[in-house]
Amino acid sequence: MRISMGKMVLWSGAALGAMVLAASTAQAQEAPTAATIKAADARAAATVKAMKPEEKTILTHGIMPMDLGMGNVVIPKDAVPGAGYIAGIDRLGVPALKETDASLGVSYVMGLRKDGATALPSGVLQAATWNPEILYNGGAMIGGEARAKGFNVLLAGGVNLMRDPRNGRTFEYLSEDPLLSGMLVGAAIRGIQSNHIISTIKHFALNGQETGRKYVDIKISEAAAKESDLLAFKIGIEQGQPLSVMCAYNRVGGQNACSNDFLLNKVLKKDWGWKGFVMSDWGAVPGVEAAINGLDQQSGAELDKGLFFADKLADKAKADPKWAARLDNMNQRVLTAIYAAGIDKFPAKGGEKIDFAAHAKVAEETAKQGIVLLKNEGGVLPLMKTAKSIAVIGGYADGGVLSGGGSSQVQGEGGAVYSIPLSGTGVWAGLIGQNYHRSSPLKAITAQAPQAKVTYRDGRYITDAVEKAKQAEVAVVFVTQFTTEGLDVPDLHLPQGQDELIAAVAAANPNTIVVLETGGPVVMPWLPKVKAVVEAWYPGARGGEAIASVLFGDTNPSGRLPITFPASTDQLPRPKLDGSDWVEPNFAGDPTSGSDILHADYDIEGSDVGYRWFARKGQKALFPFGYGLSYTSFQSSGLSVKGLTATFTVKNTGQRDGDEVAQLYLTTRNGEVKQRLVGFARVSLKAGESKPVSLTIDPRLLADWKNGLWTSPKGTYSFALGKDAETLGEKVSITLPAKSWKE
């Protein structure tokens, strides 16, 4: 059910709860609300009063319940192999917390559980749908699978803004824009928490690169942070009501993010009034003082230099009333999350049957909505199902589709169809291996064109690929850019000679189509030589079928870029990745050379992240934020802005049914360039159909953060409808009064 409310066209989580395919026998419930959390907080306070002193450090630390060869870790009998385990308190009816990664599904943990799960497409593909409903559905599905496997905490909700496209975790996150990211992550969290389990939102905050991730110090003004990354978190918390926040590895203003009084105490708990608990990232706790600075729970303590939140914390509480009060508050926050989620009343017992076939359809629909058509010269797409010959080249397209590496890695039953070690030995090397889901684009293409001669070459030998391309009517080249947690990519070119492969095939076949499976933006030196480009990202459990559906027109491509594709790294605020010249990255993130502090200056762009930076600098991107083509055409017109409400009409002016993503931008304020996405709506339209759209503009997007207040000056505010951030259409200017307000 679509309704208009709040800051944009939203989707009713309650109505969708009945629509989402349940992952277990448990009925999907309404996700926790602010009222639910308030009541849970009062109940938690009563439980804390009943706790014995020796019980007060049970909920404040946990382990990784897996044998990773990292020392003598005793794994409790009731633990489920996964990311974390925090013991419960049986006497008080407090259940243990059983945690699993991540935003894209229940983590495969290198196959240690000997099971599989449904892999959603990458976060950036999900964001390319610009559709909160699809994020809710995916969240409800993976939350249900987590519950069915016996977990009650899902370490999901990645919402860090893309400040550098080389970041190895770009694929996990959503976008470069705080409104888009916040609205989408909030929908995903609501879906996850509708299963009586806790979701995090992460990584708090300003976690923008993997190079030196445990010791890079982020320099940014409070105003710039509030107007960008922190705003994304704030909107996500408002929309999703996550019961836990996971803090980040990096430092902010010289302090570890997991021991950062400004971030955790002042912003999150005081200014925002958030009632849940802050868990650490694994191995991110510098010492017991992190508790006073706002951290509530030490996760995976064996990865830290010591167990700080057990005896050391208890000793502090015995000696100092301030520490005793803080310890009570830590427990109250963890208990609030447990009670608000209903973990104690609706325990996740595990062992429930999962309908993987039904859930694969959720993943496939997500992929179909998030695949972006970047180029379609001469209408070469959609392909005709009567094609006589098609050459499929490269990308392991005969076997599967690529997925990103690290803790978010999800694989189905049986594991990856192809698994390629990145480097090194041991368990961490396995965690960042290059893995492919069992969804073959080659098979899906063959099924779409049963009369065609479909051939495949892996692309290792360009001469062989060129010869096969010459023999076919159409050449479809699959290329990959593998990215992973723990490593950044050094540049934005396709690796392993794939740029040269595309150029050679395009020279041999005038109807060359490129399908990109990437974790983020890439440059395209071959772009003028090919007829079509499809950005498929990491498309998940049914990615092959989704790609074929778009190529042959069963799905009208409606994805829009949630991140800017720069023409080169020279256009970035930091053309050279901070630390890449002297740091040899590794998964643990420990320094291997040079100083133990690495500085990244985010004040260069401040709050002007992504398309905002390009607008400020007057630069043209290779493909701008919001960009995406379709097999039909749309027109948005009749823009009217009154106060903070914008209305206009969207019409499908083409011959095919399809979805348009309507985009509304602030362009200038009192004549100064200040581009901001202030509203969006994904609208489904039949050929020739028109629909009205109404958007409510969040006033924070028009304002600056000054002296502890949101402040918008009196003056002229200009707005424009956009096909994307660079292609702006109808414009309207209005006069607004000066205004200041608190968080």
C-alpha positions in Angstrom: 0.0 0.0 0.0 1.4 3.3 -1.0 0.7 6.3 1.2 1.9 9.9 1.3 3.3 11.1 4.6 6.4 12.5 6.2 9.3 13.5 4.1 8.4 11.7 0.9 6.2 9.0 -0.6 6.6 6.2 2.0 5.4 2.7 2.3 3.3 1.2 5.0 5.4 -1.2 7.0 2.3 -2.7 8.7 0.7 -3.5 5.4 3.9 -4.8 4.0 4.4 -7.1 7.0 1.6 -9.3 5.7 3.0 -9.2 2.1 6.5 -10.2 2.9 7.3 -13.9 2.5 7.8 -15.2 6.0 11.2 -16.8 6.5 10.0 -18.9 9.4 6.9 -20.1 11.1 6.9 -17.0 13.3 4.4 -14.4 12.1 6.0 -11.1 11.0 5.1 -8.5 13.6 5.0 -4.7 13.6 8.5 -3.5 14.2 9.3 -1.7 17.5 8.1 1.9 17.6 9.2 4.8 19.9 6.3 4.0 22.2 7.3 0.3 22.3 10.9 1.3 23.2 9.7 3.8 25.9 7.7 1.0 27.6 10.7 -1.4 27.3 13.0 1.2 28.9 10.8 1.4 32.0 10.7 -2.4 32.3 14.5 -2.6 31.8 15.0 -0.1 34.7 13.1 -2.4 37.0 15.1 -5.4 35.9 18.4 -3.5 36.6 17.3 -2.9 40.2 16.8 -6.6 40.6 20.2 -7.5 39.3 22.9 -8.8 41.7 26.4 -7.1 41.4 28.0 -10.1 39.9 25.3 -10.2 37.2 25.9 -6.6 36.0 28.8 -7.4 33.6 27.2 -10.5 32.0 25.4 -8.4 29.3 28.3 -6.0 28.7 30.7 -8.3 26.8 30.6 -11.2 24.4 32.6 -13.7 22.3 32.8 -15.0 18.8 31.3 -18.5 19.2 33.5 -20.0 16.5 36.8 -21.9 16.6 39.0 -19.5 14.7 42.3 -20.6 16.1 42.6 -17.5 18.2 43.1 -18.9 21.7 41.1 -20.6 24.4 37.5 -19.5 23.8 34.9 -21.6 25.5 31.8 -21.9 23.3 28.6 -22.2 25.2 26.3 -25.2 24.3 23.4 -22.9 23.3 25.5 -20.7 21.0 25.0 -20.7 17.2 28.2 -20.4 15.2 28.2 -16.8 14.0 29.5 -13.3 14.8 28.8 -13.1 18.5 27.3 -14.5 21.7 26.4 -12.6 24.9 25.3 -14.8 27.8 21.9 -14.3 29.3 20.8 -14.2 32.9 18.5 -17.2 33.5 17.5 -16.1 37.0 15.9 -12.9 35.6 14.6 -14.5 32.4 17.0 -12.6 30.2 17.9 -14.5 27.1 21.4 -14.8 25.5 22.1 -12.6 22.5 23.0 -14.6 19.4 24.4 -12.4 16.7 25.0 -12.8 13.0 26.2 -10.6 10.1 25.0 -8.8 8.1 22.9 -6.3 5.9 22.8 -8.7 2.9 21.6 -11.8 4.6 22.7 -14.4 7.2 26.5 -14.6 6.8 28.1 -17.8 5.4 31.0 -17.5 7.9 33.2 -19.5 5.5 30.8 -22.4 5.7 31.5 -23.2 9.3 27.7 -23.7 10.0 27.4 -26.1 7.0 24.3 -24.3 5.8 23.3 -21.6 3.4 21.1 -18.5 3.3 19.4 -16.3 0.7 21.8 -13.6 -0.5 20.3 -10.2 -1.2 22.0 -8.1 -3.8 24.7 -5.6 -2.6 23.6 -2.6 -0.5 24.4 -0.2 -3.4 22.1 -2.2 -5.7 19.4 -2.1 -3.1 19.8 1.7 -3.0 19.6 1.8 -6.8 16.0 0.8 -6.5 15.2 4.1 -4.7 12.4 2.0 -3.2 11.8 1.8 0.6 9.3 -1.0 0.0 11.9 -3.3 -1.6 14.3 -2.6 1.3 11.6 -3.4 3.8 10.8 -6.7 2.0 14.5 -7.7 1.9 14.9 -6.8 5.5 11.9 -8.8 6.6 13.2 -11.8 4.6 16.8 -11.8 5.9 15.5 -11.1 9.5 13.2 -14.1 9.2 16.1 -16.3 8.0 18.3 -15.2 10.9 15.5 -16.1 13.4 14.9 -19.4 11.7 18.6 -20.2 12.2 18.4 -19.4 15.9 19.8 -15.8 15.9 18.1 -12.9 17.6 20.5 -10.1 16.5 21.3 -9.2 12.9 24.3 -6.9 12.4 22.7 -5.0 9.6 21.9 -1.4 8.7 25.1 -0.2 7.0 24.5 3.4 6.2 27.9 5.1 5.9 28.0 7.6 3.0 30.3 7.0 0.1 32.9 9.6 0.4 35.5 7.7 -1.6 34.4 5.2 -4.4 37.6 3.2 -3.8 36.3 2.1 -0.3 36.2 -1.7 -0.2 32.9 -1.6 1.7 31.0 0.7 -0.7 29.1 -2.4 -1.9 27.7 -2.9 1.6 26.5 0.6 2.1 23.7 2.5 0.3 24.5 5.8 -1.2 26.3 9.2 -1.0 23.1 11.1 0.0 21.8 11.4 3.6 18.1 11.5 2.7 18.2 8.5 0.3 20.5 6.5 2.6 18.5 7.3 5.8 15.1 6.5 4.3 16.2 3.2 2.8 18.2 1.9 5.8 15.2 2.8 8.0 12.9 0.7 5.9 15.3 -2.2 5.9 15.7 -2.0 9.7 11.9 -2.0 10.2 11.7 -5.1 8.1 14.4 -6.9 10.0 13.0 -6.0 13.4 9.5 -7.2 12.4 10.8 -10.7 13.3 11.3 -10.2 17.0 15.0 -9.7 16.5 17.4 -6.7 17.0 19.0 -4.9 14.1 21.9 -2.6 14.4 22.6 0.6 12.4 26.3 0.9 11.6 29.2 1.9 11.5 28.9 5.0 13.7 30.4 7.1 12.3 32.3 8.5 9.3 33.6 5.0 8.4 34.8 5.9 4.9 37.8 3.7 4.0 39.3 0.3 4.8 42.9 1.4 4.4 44.2 1.8 7.9 40.6 1.5 9.2 41.6 0.9 12.8 43.8 4.0 13.1 42.7 6.5 10.5 41.7 9.7 12.2 38.8 11.6 10.5 39.0 15.4 10.5 35.6 17.0 10.0 33.8 19.9 11.5 30.7 19.3 13.6 28.5 21.2 11.1 29.8 19.2 8.2 29.2 15.9 10.0 25.7 16.9 11.1 24.7 17.9 7.6 26.0 14.7 6.0 26.9 11.3 7.6 25.3 12.0 11.0 22.1 13.1 9.2 21.9 9.8 7.4 22.2 8.0 10.7 19.6 10.3 12.3 17.0 9.8 9.6 17.7 6.0 9.6 17.1 5.9 13.4 13.9 8.0 13.1 12.6 5.8 10.4 13.8 2.4 11.5 14.1 2.6 15.4 17.1 0.3 15.5 17.7 -1.2 18.9 21.4 -1.2 18.6 24.1 1.0 17.1 27.5 -0.5 16.1 30.3 2.0 16.4 33.2 2.1 13.9 36.8 1.2 13.8 38.1 4.6 12.8 38.9 7.6 14.9 37.0 10.8 14.8 38.6 14.0 16.1 41.4 12.0 17.6 39.2 9.6 19.6 38.3 6.0 18.7 34.7 5.9 17.4 33.9 3.2 20.0 35.3 5.4 22.8 34.1 8.8 21.5 32.2 10.9 24.0 31.1 13.4 21.3 29.6 10.7 19.0 28.2 8.3 21.6 27.2 10.4 24.5 26.6 13.9 23.2 25.1 13.2 19.8 23.6 9.8 19.9 22.3 9.6 23.5 21.9 13.2 24.6 21.0 15.2 21.5 19.0 12.4 19.8 17.6 10.8 22.9 18.2 7.3 21.6 17.5 4.5 24.1 19.1 1.4 22.6 22.6 0.0 23.3 25.9 0.7 21.5 27.9 -2.4 20.7 31.5 -2.2 19.5 32.7 -3.4 16.2 34.8 -6.6 16.6 38.3 -5.6 17.9 37.5 -1.9 18.1 37.6 -1.3 21.9 40.7 0.5 23.2 40.1 0.0 26.9 37.7 0.1 29.8 37.3 3.9 29.5 35.2 3.3 26.5 32.3 2.6 28.8 32.4 6.1 30.3 32.7 7.5 26.7 29.4 5.8 25.7 30.1 2.2 24.7 27.6 -0.3 26.2 28.9 -3.7 25.0 32.3 -5.1 24.1 31.7 -7.5 21.1 34.0 -10.3 20.1 36.3 -9.5 23.0 38.9 -12.0 22.0 39.8 -9.7 19.1 40.6 -6.8 21.5 43.8 -6.4 23.4 42.0 -7.4 26.5 38.6 -8.2 28.1 37.7 -4.8 29.4 34.0 -5.0 30.2 34.1 -7.8 32.8 36.2 -7.7 35.9 37.9 -4.4 35.1 34.5 -2.8 34.6 33.1 -4.3 37.8 36.1 -3.0 39.7 35.5 0.5 38.4 31.9 0.3 39.4 32.7 -0.9 43.0 35.2 2.0 43.5 33.3 4.9 41.9 29.6 5.8 42.0 29.9 7.4 38.6 31.0 4.1 37.1 28.3 2.2 39.0 25.7 4.5 37.5 27.2 4.0 34.1 27.2 0.2 34.5 23.5 0.3 35.4 22.8 2.4 32.4 24.7 0.0 30.1 22.5 -2.9 31.4 19.3 -0.9 31.1 20.1 -0.1 27.4 20.8 -3.7 26.5 17.6 -4.8 28.3 15.6 -2.1 26.6 16.6 -3.6 23.2 15.8 -7.2 24.4 12.3 -6.2 25.7 11.4 -3.9 22.8 12.2 -6.7 20.3 10.3 -9.2 22.4 13.3 -11.6 22.4 12.4 -12.9 25.8 8.7 -13.6 24.9 9.3 -14.8 21.4 12.6 -16.7 21.5 14.4 -17.7 18.2 14.8 -21.4 18.7 16.3 -22.2 15.4 15.8 -25.3 13.2 12.8 -23.8 11.4 12.4 -24.6 7.7 13.2 -21.8 5.3 11.4 -21.5 1.9 14.5 -20.7 -0.1 12.6 -20.8 -3.4 10.2 -18.1 -2.2 13.0 -16.0 -0.7 15.0 -16.2 -3.9 12.2 -14.4 -5.6 12.6 -11.5 -3.1 16.3 -11.3 -4.0 15.5 -11.5 -7.7 12.9 -8.8 -7.6 15.4 -6.6 -5.7 18.0 -7.2 -8.4 15.6 -6.4 -11.2 14.6 -3.1 -9.6 18.2 -2.1 -8.9 20.0 -2.9 -12.1 20.9 0.3 -13.9 21.0 0.8 -17.7 23.8 3.3 -18.3 24.0 3.3 -22.1 21.7 2.0 -24.9 22.9 3.4 -28.3 20.5 2.8 -31.2 18.1 0.8 -29.0 20.3 -2.3 -29.1 18.6 -3.4 -25.9 16.3 -5.1 -25.2 17.7 -8.1 -27.1 15.3 -10.0 -29.4 14.4 -13.4 -28.2 14.7 -14.5 -31.8 18.4 -13.6 -32.0 20.3 -16.2 -34.0 23.7 -16.1 -32.2 25.0 -14.5 -28.9 28.6 -14.6 -27.6 28.8 -14.5 -23.9 32.3 -13.5 -22.7 34.0 -13.2 -19.3 33.1 -12.7 -15.7 32.6 -16.4 -14.8 29.2 -15.9 -16.4 28.9 -19.6 -17.1 28.7 -20.4 -13.4 27.5 -17.5 -11.4 27.5 -13.9 -10.3 30.0 -12.1 -8.1 29.5 -11.2 -4.4 31.4 -8.9 -2.2 33.9 -10.2 0.4 34.2 -9.9 4.2 31.8 -10.3 7.1 28.8 -9.6 4.9 29.5 -12.6 2.6 26.4 -14.7 2.1 26.1 -17.9 0.2 23.3 -20.3 -0.5 23.1 -24.0 0.2 26.2 -25.7 -1.1 28.3 -22.6 -1.0 29.9 -20.7 -3.8 30.0 -22.1 -7.4 33.4 -20.5 -7.7 35.7 -19.5 -4.9 39.0 -17.8 -5.6 41.3 -17.0 -2.6 42.5 -13.4 -2.6 45.8 -14.0 -0.9 47.4 -15.3 2.3 46.5 -18.3 4.5 44.3 -19.0 7.4 40.7 -18.1 8.3 40.9 -14.4 7.5 42.1 -15.2 4.0 39.0 -17.3 3.5 36.8 -14.5 4.8 37.8 -12.1 2.0 37.9 -14.6 -0.8 36.3 -13.9 -4.2 33.0 -15.9 -4.3 30.3 -16.4 -6.9 26.6 -17.2 -6.3 25.1 -20.2 -8.0 23.1 -18.2 -10.6 24.4 -18.5 -14.1 23.8 -15.6 -16.5 24.8 -17.9 -19.4 22.0 -20.3 -18.5 19.5 -17.5 -18.0 20.4 -15.9 -21.4 20.2 -19.3 -23.1 16.7 -19.8 -21.6 15.6 -16.4 -22.9 16.7 -17.1 -26.4 16.1 -20.8 -27.0 16.5 -20.6 -30.8 19.9 -18.8 -30.6 23.3 -20.3 -30.7 24.8 -19.1 -27.4 28.5 -19.6 -26.9 30.8 -18.8 -24.0 34.5 -17.8 -23.6 36.0 -17.0 -20.2 38.0 -14.0 -21.6 41.4 -15.1 -20.4 42.6 -15.0 -23.9 41.6 -11.9 -25.8 42.3 -13.4 -29.2 39.9 -16.3 -28.4 37.2 -13.9 -27.2 37.5 -11.7 -30.3 37.2 -14.7 -32.6 34.0 -15.8 -30.9 32.6 -12.2 -30.9 33.2 -12.0 -34.7 31.0 -15.1 -35.2 27.9 -13.7 -33.3 25.2 -11.2 -33.9 25.7 -9.8 -30.4 28.5 -10.0 -27.9 27.7 -9.7 -24.2 30.8 -9.1 -22.1 30.6 -9.7 -18.4 33.3 -7.9 -16.4 33.9 -7.8 -12.6 35.4 -5.6 -10.0 35.8 -7.5 -6.7 35.7 -5.5 -3.6 35.9 -6.6 0.0 35.9 -5.5 3.6 39.5 -5.1 4.8 40.9 -3.7 1.5 40.3 -0.7 -0.7 40.8 -0.8 -4.5 43.8 1.3 -5.7 42.0 2.9 -8.6 38.7 2.7 -10.5 39.8 0.7 -13.6 38.6 -2.8 -14.1 41.3 -5.3 -13.0 43.0 -8.1 -14.8 43.0 -6.5 -18.3 39.2 -6.4 -18.6 39.3 -2.8 -20.1 41.4 -4.2 -22.9 39.1 -7.2 -23.3 36.1 -4.9 -23.8 37.9 -2.7 -26.3 39.0 -5.7 -28.4 35.6 -7.3 -28.4 33.9 -4.0 -29.3 36.3 -3.6 -32.2 35.3 -7.1 -33.4 31.5 -6.8 -32.9 29.5 -3.6 -33.5 26.8 -4.9 -31.1 28.8 -5.2 -28.0 27.0 -5.0 -24.6 28.9 -4.7 -21.3 27.4 -6.0 -18.1 29.2 -4.7 -15.0 29.4 -6.6 -11.8 31.1 -4.1 -9.5 31.1 -3.0 -5.9 30.9 0.6 -6.9 31.9 3.1 -9.6 34.5 2.3 -12.3 35.9 4.4 -15.2 35.1 3.3 -18.7 37.8 4.2 -21.3 36.0 1.9 -23.8 32.6 3.6 -23.3 32.4 5.2 -26.8 33.1 1.9 -28.5 30.3 -0.2 -27.0 26.5 -0.1 -27.8 25.2 -0.7 -24.3 26.3 -0.8 -20.6 24.3 -2.4 -17.8 25.4 -1.9 -14.2 24.3 -5.1 -12.4 26.4 -4.5 -9.2 26.6 -7.7 -7.1 23.1 -9.0 -7.9 22.6 -11.7 -5.3 21.1 -15.1 -5.2 19.2 -14.8 -8.5 21.4 -12.3 -10.2 21.8 -14.3 -13.4 18.1 -14.5 -14.0 17.6 -10.8 -13.1 20.3 -9.7 -15.6 18.8 -11.8 -18.4 15.4 -10.4 -17.6 16.7 -6.8 -18.1 18.7 -7.7 -21.2 15.7 -9.2 -23.0 13.1 -6.7 -21.8 11.0 -8.8 -19.5 12.0 -6.2 -16.9 12.1 -2.6 -17.9 15.3 -1.2 -16.3 14.3 1.4 -13.7 17.3 1.5 -11.4 19.0 4.8 -10.8 22.5 5.4 -9.6 22.7 6.1 -5.8 26.3 7.1 -6.2 28.3 9.3 -8.6 30.5 7.6 -11.2 33.4 10.0 -11.6 35.2 10.4 -14.9 38.5 9.9 -13.1 39.9 10.0 -9.5 41.2 13.5 -10.3 37.7 14.7 -9.7 37.5 13.4 -6.1 38.1 15.6 -3.1 41.1 13.4 -2.3 42.5 12.1 -5.6 45.0 10.0 -3.7 43.5 7.6 -1.1 44.8 8.6 2.3 47.5 6.2 3.4 47.6 4.2 0.2 51.2 5.2 -0.4 52.6 3.9 2.9 50.1 1.5 4.4 49.9 -2.2 3.4 46.2 -2.9 4.2 45.2 -6.1 5.9 42.0 -7.5 7.3 42.8 -6.8 10.9 43.5 -3.2 10.1 46.7 -3.0 12.2 49.4 -0.7 11.0 52.2 -2.4 9.2 54.5 0.6 8.5 54.8 4.2 9.4 53.0 6.0 12.2 50.1 4.5 14.1 47.9 7.5 13.1 46.7 8.2 9.6 44.8 11.4 8.9 41.9 11.8 6.5 40.7 15.4 5.9 36.9 15.3 5.3 36.7 19.0 5.7 37.9 19.3 2.1 34.3 18.5 0.9 32.6 18.9 4.3 29.0 18.0 3.8 29.2 18.3 0.0 29.5 14.5 -0.5 29.3 13.0 -4.0 27.0 14.9 -6.4 27.1 17.9 -4.0 30.8 18.1 -4.5 30.5 17.9 -8.2 27.9 20.7 -8.2 30.1 22.9 -6.0 33.1 22.4 -8.3 31.0 22.7 -11.5 32.3 19.2 -12.7 30.6 16.7 -15.0 30.6 13.1 -13.8 30.9 10.1 -16.1 27.4 9.2 -14.9 25.8 11.4 -12.2 23.9 10.5 -9.1 20.3 9.6 -9.9 21.1 8.6 -13.5 19.5 5.7 -15.3 17.9 4.9 -18.7 14.8 3.0 -19.5 13.1 1.2 -22.4 10.3 3.8 -22.2 10.3 7.5 -21.5 9.0 9.8 -18.7 8.2 13.4 -18.2 7.8 15.2 -14.8 6.0 18.6 -14.9 3.8 21.0 -13.1 6.1 21.6 -10.2 4.7 23.6 -7.3 6.3 24.2 -4.0 4.3 25.7 -1.2 6.0 25.9 2.2 7.7 22.5 2.6 5.3 20.6 0.3 6.1 20.0 -3.4 3.7 18.6 -5.9 4.1 17.6 -9.6 2.9 15.1 -12.1 4.9 12.2 -13.6 3.8 10.7 -17.0 5.0 7.7 -19.0 5.3 9.1 -22.4 6.6 5.9 -24.0 5.3 2.6 -25.3 6.2 0.3 -22.4 5.1 0.1 -18.8 7.8 1.0 -16.3 8.9 2.8 -13.2 10.3 6.3 -13.0 12.3 7.6 -10.0 11.1 11.2 -9.6 13.8 13.4 -8.0 13.5 16.8 -6.4 16.6 18.9 -5.7 17.3 22.1 -3.9 19.6 23.9 -6.3 20.4 27.3 -4.8 19.8 29.2 -1.6 20.0 33.0 -2.0 21.8 32.6 -5.2 24.5 30.3 -3.8 24.9 26.8 -5.3 23.7 24.4 -2.6 22.5 21.2 -4.3 20.6 18.8 -2.1 18.2 15.9 -2.9 15.1 16.9 -0.9 12.6 14.3 -2.1 12.1 11.3 -4.3 9.5 8.8 -5.2 9.5 5.6 -7.3 6.4 5.6 -9.4 5.0 2.7 -11.4 3.2 3.8 -14.6 1.6 2.0 -17.5 2.3 3.3 -21.0 0.6 6.7 -21.4 -0.4 6.9 -17.7 0.1 9.9 -15.4 0.2 10.1 -11.6 0.4 13.0 -9.2 3.3 13.0 -6.7 3.4 14.9 -3.4 6.6 15.2 -1.4 7.2 16.8 2.0 10.6 18.4 2.3 12.7 17.8 5.5 13.7 21.3 6.7 17.1 20.0 7.7 18.0 19.6 4.1 17.6 23.3 3.6 19.5 24.3 6.7 23.0 24.6 8.2 24.1 23.3 11.5 25.3 26.3 13.6 26.0 26.7 17.3 24.0 23.7 18.2 21.0 24.5 16.1 19.6 23.8 12.7 19.4 27.2 11.0 17.9 28.2 7.7 18.3 31.9 6.6 15.5 34.0 5.2 15.6 34.2 1.4 15.0 32.6 -1.9 15.2 28.8 -2.2 15.2 27.4 -5.7 14.1 23.8 -6.5 14.2 21.7 -9.7 12.9 18.4 -10.9 15.7 16.2 -12.0 16.2 13.2 -14.2 19.5 13.0 -12.2 21.7 15.4 -10.3 23.0 17.0 -13.5 19.9 16.9 -15.7 17.6 19.4 -14.1 14.2 20.3 -15.6 11.4 22.5 -14.4 12.4 25.0 -11.7 10.6 26.9 -9.0 11.8 29.5 -6.5 10.1 30.4 -3.2 10.8 32.7 -0.3 11.1 31.2 3.1 11.4 32.9 6.5 14.5 32.5 8.8 14.2 29.6 11.2 16.3 27.9 13.9 15.5 24.8 15.9 17.1 22.1 18.0 17.7 18.5 17.0 
